[in-house]
Amino acid sequence: MVREQFLNDLRNKLIAVFTVYSFCVVSVLGSVFLFFSKERGQIKQRLADTRASIAELEKKTQVLCEKRDEAMRAKELLILQAGFVRELNRVSWSRVFGEVAAELPVEVSFSSFQVSGTSSVTINGEALAVASVAELVRRIDNSKVLHKASFDFLKEAKRKDESIYFTFGILASIRKDD
């Protein structure tokens, strides 16, 4: 009986120890599970925030790339304009106009004289005869300051007194100083 009592007490103590041990293990595992569940939720939230930030930064990057491209186009245009201004500054305009005036036949008058960004010259005017316009084209083509003269247009017109005259357009280029 003592032996049974001893075994019974031993069994009860083992059950109590095992119960306490099981409770401790379950408590630790439960705490670890809760901790990692909480961490998992925080990581998911940080991941969602990071994805939102990435999407916002991608939009900003696209806008910045568009602005950069626009600035590069503006820069290229400014460089072209600066080159044109530099080229214009090399041309003596009094020389150009003096040369053109010297080449102008008596029967011809100009209504406009324009220079574009590529050093192209457009001359519009009126003449009493087609031969005078043709002579002007030849003179411009052989000029010291202009060359590559060609007709843009030539139209016949009548005045109120029924006399005929011609309106014309001539395209030419400014010679580059070598």
C-alpha positions in Angstrom: 0.0 0.0 0.0 2.8 2.4 0.8 4.2 1.5 -2.5 0.9 2.2 -4.2 0.6 5.4 -2.3 4.1 6.4 -3.3 3.4 5.5 -7.0 0.1 7.4 -6.8 1.8 10.5 -5.4 4.5 10.2 -7.9 2.0 9.9 -10.7 0.1 13.0 -9.4 3.3 15.0 -9.1 4.3 13.9 -12.7 0.9 14.9 -14.0 1.2 18.3 -12.2 4.7 18.9 -13.5 3.6 17.8 -17.0 0.6 20.1 -16.8 2.7 23.1 -15.6 5.3 22.3 -18.3 2.6 22.0 -21.0 1.0 25.2 -19.8 4.4 27.0 -20.0 5.1 25.6 -23.5 1.6 26.6 -24.8 2.0 30.1 -23.2 5.4 30.6 -24.8 4.2 29.3 -28.2 1.0 31.5 -27.9 3.1 34.5 -27.1 5.4 33.8 -30.0 2.4 33.3 -32.3 0.8 36.6 -31.2 4.1 38.5 -31.5 4.7 37.2 -35.0 1.1 37.8 -36.0 1.5 41.4 -34.9 4.8 41.8 -36.7 3.3 40.2 -39.8 0.5 42.8 -39.8 3.0 45.6 -39.3 5.1 44.3 -42.2 2.1 44.0 -44.4 1.2 47.7 -43.6 4.8 48.8 -44.3 4.7 46.9 -47.6 1.5 48.6 -48.6 2.9 52.0 -47.6 6.1 51.3 -49.6 4.1 50.2 -52.7 2.0 53.4 -52.4 5.2 55.5 -52.1 6.7 53.7 -55.1 3.6 54.4 -57.2 3.7 58.1 -56.2 7.4 58.3 -57.0 6.9 56.7 -60.4 4.3 59.3 -61.2 6.6 62.1 -60.0 9.5 60.5 -62.0 7.3 60.5 -65.2 6.4 64.2 -64.7 10.1 65.0 -64.1 11.2 63.0 -67.2 8.6 65.0 -69.2 9.9 68.3 -67.8 13.5 67.2 -68.5 12.6 66.3 -72.1 10.8 69.7 -72.5 13.8 71.5 -71.0 16.1 69.6 -73.4 13.9 70.6 -76.4 14.0 74.2 -75.2 17.8 74.0 -74.8 18.2 72.7 -78.3 15.9 75.5 -79.6 17.9 78.1 -77.7 21.2 76.6 -79.1 19.8 76.9 -82.6 18.6 80.4 -82.0 22.0 81.4 -80.5 23.7 79.9 -83.6 21.3 81.9 -85.8 22.0 85.1 -83.8 25.7 84.5 -84.0 25.4 83.9 -87.8 23.3 87.1 -88.1 25.9 89.1 -86.2 28.5 88.0 -88.7 26.5 89.4 -91.6 26.9 93.1 -92.2 23.3 94.2 -92.9 24.3 97.5 -94.4 26.4 95.5 -96.9 23.5 93.1 -97.6 21.0 95.9 -98.2 23.5 98.0 -100.1 24.3 95.0 -102.4 20.6 94.2 -102.9 19.9 97.8 -103.7 22.7 97.9 -106.2 21.4 94.7 -107.9 17.8 96.1 -108.1 16.6 96.8 -111.6 14.9 100.2 -112.1 11.5 98.5 -113.0 11.4 96.5 -109.7 10.3 97.4 -106.2 10.3 95.4 -103.0 7.2 95.0 -100.8 9.1 92.9 -98.2 12.5 91.5 -97.4 12.6 88.8 -94.7 15.4 86.6 -93.3 14.5 83.4 -91.5 16.4 81.3 -88.9 18.3 79.3 -91.5 19.7 82.4 -93.2 17.1 82.1 -96.0 16.0 85.3 -97.6 12.5 85.9 -99.0 12.0 88.9 -101.2 8.5 89.9 -102.4 7.8 92.7 -104.7 6.4 94.1 -107.9 7.8 94.6 -111.4 6.6 96.1 -114.7 8.1 93.2 -116.8 8.9 89.5 -116.2 12.3 90.1 -117.7 13.1 92.6 -114.9 12.3 89.9 -112.3 14.4 87.3 -114.2 17.3 89.8 -114.3 16.9 90.4 -110.5 17.1 86.6 -109.9 20.3 86.4 -112.0 21.9 89.4 -110.2 21.0 88.0 -106.8 22.4 84.6 -107.7 25.7 86.3 -108.7 25.7 88.6 -105.7 28.6 88.8 -103.2 26.2 88.4 -100.2 23.3 86.4 -101.6 23.1 83.2 -103.7 20.9 80.3 -104.6 18.2 82.6 -105.9 15.0 81.0 -107.2 11.4 81.9 -107.9 8.9 81.4 -105.1 6.0 82.7 -107.2 5.2 85.1 -110.1 1.7 86.4 -110.7 0.2 88.8 -113.2 -2.0 91.6 -111.9 -3.9 94.6 -113.3 -4.1 98.1 -111.8 -7.2 100.2 -111.9 -6.0 101.9 -115.1 -5.9 98.3 -116.7 -2.1 98.4 -116.9 -0.4 95.1 -116.2 2.3 94.5 -113.5 3.7 91.4 -111.9 4.0 90.4 -108.2 6.8 88.0 -107.3 8.5 86.1 -104.6 12.2 85.2 -104.7 14.0 82.8 -102.3 17.7 83.1 -101.7 20.4 82.4 -99.1 22.9 84.6 -97.4 26.5 83.6 -98.3 28.6 82.4 -95.4 31.8 84.3 -94.8 34.6 81.8 -95.4 
